[in-house]
Amino acid sequence: METEKKMIQKMKFGILKKFLAGFLVLSLVPMMVVGMYTWVRMNHVVELLVDSSRTALTQTSMSLLQARAGAIATQVEQFLNTVVIDLNMLATLPPAPEIYSGFYRVHQRAVWVPSPETGVRQSMKTTIPLYAEISFIDLNGQERILIREGQPIASSRDLSSPFLSKFGKENFFKKTMAMTGDNPHVSHLLGFHVAKPETPSGVNQVSDAEIPMQPVKNKTFSGIIRFSRKVFNHGRPVGVVSLALDHRHLMEFTQHVQPFGNEEVPSPNYFSGDYAFIFDDQGWMITHPKPWDIRGVGHTGVLVDPATAAYEKDKVQAGKLPFNLLHVPFVHENYATIAQQVIQGFSGVRQTASVGGIPRILAYAPIKFNLGEYRETGCFGGVTLGVQTGRFHNTVNSTSVTIRAILKKIAHNYLLLLVFTGVIVAMVAIILSRNFTHPIRMLCRNMGKISRGNYEVDISIKTGDELEILFREFKSMGKRLKQNEQDLVKSLTDLEKQAHMLNSIFNNMLSGLMVFDKNGTILSANPKATRFFKQSQQEITGKTITDLLAPYPAWLELIRNNIPNTGHQATPLDIKRPDNSPLNLETAIASLLDGCPKSNGSSEENRSTLLIFRDVTRRKNMEKHIARSDKLVSLGILAAGIAHEIRNPLTGITLMLDDFHDRIANKTGDRLLIQRALEEIEKLENIVNRLLDFAAKPAHSPTLEDINHVIDDTMFFISKQCRKQGVTLNREPGENLPRIHMDKERIRQAIINIVLNALNVLDHKGNITITTSLSREDAGTFVLLSIADDGPGIAKEDIDMIFDPFFSHNPEGFGLGLSITHTIVEEHGGKITVESDPEWGTCFNIHLPVS
């Protein structure tokens, strides 16, 4: 640095002096002429640009207004579909007051609500229930469950015919029962019309345009949209479930929006003309700043017909009748056009006016929905978003004026810059061209060498000015670049090796790995995790851990409880899959910390979480299977030993009693006693034989058989016993079932064991149904054999023990039938499950693999 300063001091005629000398010599007149010409042309360009900008801003503003209306319509569509999903979910729940009350309390949303004292909306949102009512009606139309305000209400209403509710005249039960399958019925908005408040005597009449649109105290509209569908149990309808959507949640979509920007307001100002509303597919307002414009019925519960003389202009303008866009040409002819276009599925922008005469530009978009009473039009209604015409054009004009001023300033600065640049270029071209040409050419040649990777440059320039210093530094820079390139290549090579190794470990781990940030957003997942959730890497990345693990609430709760810990947590977890099958996991959670320094010198922790999990369900099942097999082997050995030791003495006793029986032929009484003793010994021999059958493992001789033929042969042996007990034996064979490898005698024994168990509990009445079908499961394709009875069912506490040897509640049974059946099914590589309920009985499902 000291050497460079000495070099600058020795310079007799530096670059700065050359520039100053040249500037005094060069004439500025030619550039001034060019500058004046440029100024005139720029002014003309500014005028053209302002005019085109005004047109473009107008079109853009209208497009933005229309897009905003479309976005609100999309939000309403998603909201209505969410309600339908809630209805379908509720239909799957048992109809119980406590369950329905819990459903009511869980489903809530935040809304702006009016103060009960002033009627003015509060500045904070309040969470209220999503549904005003939840009810269940049986097939006779009797309301069995009614939930209001989170509590069951005693109700015995007969809803089988039209009735007058607190929201008007309703007939949803009959309409719902007329729907096919589980299709829902959705009503139009229900509620009693709220009339415009009367002006007190002695006060000047106030028009709608002068009313700041806060809710009127004690004049708040209360309404619902009724969602209902049939409830099924085993394919048979058992009643109707109903959700009454609170109208206030629909108001939230339009009451707080502004035409431009994302800012929300507690309540719109009707006088400004900047507000939104929703109307239905019949043209009725269903959300509006003025509650008296909203669709509502009279005190009789009947909606006025807008096509009749009863729908009077004066009453509509006075707020005594609700507002219907299809029948108000006296307000503006475009309202009917907007409603018709929306019903046909079109969106757009049109000029209108409010009831108060305020001119507005109105953007509209359809809300697509084709369920219930909206099926005919396929349209729930439309969203309109308006802005006062004057304000709309004022904004455009103001923007145009601003653009004009900015462009003029740019043109002025550009002209000055052009003049200044021209002067500098002329000075450099005339005075300094010789001084710069040669060094710059040398510099270009050496830069070409460097770009080709040759950093060894040899430059020797002695100009006596700053260029000499520049070239010296350039030469030094070449040496540093060469060294930096070598270091960079080495670092990149090391990083690629580490990245490849880490990526290989990440992708080939046997456990699933996921990393998510402190907000729960998933950042990465390895292939094992994507296969577990049956989603691609792109589908999982970006989701929240809450959404991904929503079907596994216990797993999600475990993660939430362990996230605050910075250490590793390993926990076994036994949960259910979405299909209710068991799932055993081993999980480990680790916190990954990354300290990121802030600009003020402090550090901020960015916490990420590593979730490691492994599906050990198969291992757990194998452990259970091995444990049961060990138990059965032990019991078999024990049973065989006991049976063998008992059998020999029984044989000797039998022979001696039989010989004694023959010797006392003339003593009838003694002979009968001996005969009874022989019968009891025969029973003991039967028990011994059953024990030996259980302990012995017969040879397994599978052949390719048709399961339906095996069942038909088996029914020949058991049908007589069923008829004797008065039990109906039903057969529902599946068609086109593949033939499978089986030992038909062993399978016949398994079927007979299950049927005999059913006969023991049916007690001379009932039904036994044998069904076959094809079942495609994750583990492969199976032939499903189901044996169901309509008996009293199996107690829940006995379900896990029914396949254990010697477990029986029948005093005459041995408890070996189902255990032997379980062994037979496992010998065939299949599985047996049981479903039981006191209401419909018991069903044994035998899954036999096709291959």
Secondary structure, 3 states (H helix, E strand, C coil): CHHHHHHHHHCCCCHHHHHHHHHHHCCCHHHHHHHHHHHHHHHHHHHHHHHHHHHHHHHHHHHHHHHHHHHHHHHHHHHHHHHHHHHHHHHCCCCCHHHHHHHHHHCEEEEEEECCCCCCEEEEEEEEECEEEEEEEECCCEEEEEEECCEECCCCCECCCCEEECCEEECHHHHHHHCCCCCCEECCCEEECCCCCCCCCCCCCCCHHHCCCCCCCCCCCCEEEEEEEEEEECCEEEEEEEEEEEHHHHHCCCCCCCCCCCCCCCCCCHHHCCCEEEEECCCEEEECCCHHHCCCECCCCCCCCCCCCCCCHHHHHCCCCCCEHHHCCCCCCHHHHHHHHHHCCCCEEEEEECCCCCEEEEEEEEEECCCHHHCCCCEEEEEEEEEEHHHHHHHHHHHHHHHHHHHHHHHHHHHHHHHHHHHHHHHHHHCCHHHHHHHHHHHHHHHHHHHCCCCCCCCCCCCCCHHHHHHHHHHHHHHHHHHHHHHHHHHHHHHHHHHHHHHHHHHHCCCEEEEEECCCEEEEECHHHHHHHCCCHHHHCCCEHHHHCCCCHHHHHHHHHHCCCCCCEEEEEEEECCCCCEEEEEEEEEEEEEEEECCCCCEEEEEEEEEEEEECHHHHHHHHHHHHHHHHHHHHHHHHHHHHHHHHHHHHHHHHHHHHHHHCCCCHHHHHHHHHHHHHHHHHHHHHHHHHHHHCCCCCCCEEECHHHHHHHHHHHHHHHHHHCCCEEEEECCCCCCCEEECHHHHHHHHHHHHHHHHHHHCCCCEEEEEEEEEEECCEEEEEEEEEECCCCCCHHHHHHCCCCCCCCCCCCCCCHHHHHHHHHHHCCCEEEEEEECCCEEEEEEEEECC
